[in-house]
Amino acid sequence: KIKLKEKEAQGGSGSGFLINNSGHVVTNYHVIGSSKKVKIRTHEKNYIGKVIAIDRINDLALIKIATQKNSHLKLASND
């Protein structure tokens, strides 16, 4: 689990999940709003994440951070 914080000027916070070793983090759109970059804090380090995709209708956002962690949320390929 990753804590997200919008730029200080906007001030929100929420959570997200690292989903692969390439540094992609998924969160909710309402967490990031119109931000293009967000601060991401893990228990190990702080990152600046770049918002690379949003889906307002489904309330999703995809963020990219510079990390290659082995511990990420594994998504199932079946029910």
N, C-alpha and C positions, 0 to 999 in steps of 0.2 A: 504494500500500500504506500502511496506517495501523497504527500500534502502539496497542494498547489496554492499559490498566492498570486493574484493579479498584480500588475504594477501598483506601486504604492499610491499613485494618484487615484486609482479606482478602488482599491482596498478590499476586495472580496477574498474568500478562501473556500477550499473544498478538497476533495480527494480524487485520486486517479490511480491507474494501475499500469505498470510496465508490462507490455504484452509480447515483446520479443527482444532479442539480443542486439537489435539495431538502434535501440533507444526510443522506440515509439511508446507513448503513454496515451491511454484513452481516459477521458473524463466526460463530464456533462457540459453541454454548451452553456447552460445557465451559470456554470462555475467560471468560465472564461469570458463570457459576453463578447464584446467587440475587440478584446485584446489581441494583439498580434504576437506578443511575447509574454511569458509568464515566469515567475520565479517558482522553482520546484525544489522542495526540501525532502530529502530522504533521511533515514537515520544515519547515513554515512557522509552525505555531501549535499551541497546546494548547487542547483543548475539554473541556467536560463534556458527555457524551452521556447521553441518557435512553433506557433500554431500553424499546422499544415493543412488541416481540413476541418470543416464544421458541417453539421447537419442540424439546423434549428428545429425542424419538424420532429425528429427523433431524439432531440436534446443530447447530441453527441459531439465530441470534439477530439481530434487527434493532434498530439503534440510530439515534436522530435527533440530529444536531448542528446548531448554528446556523451554516451556511455555504452559500454558493452558488458552488461551484467549477465550472469548466468541464471539468476533467480527472477524469472518473470512468470506472469500468469499464463498458463497453458490453456488454450481454447480447445474444446473438444470438437472433433470432426463428425460426431454423431449425436443423437439425442441422449 
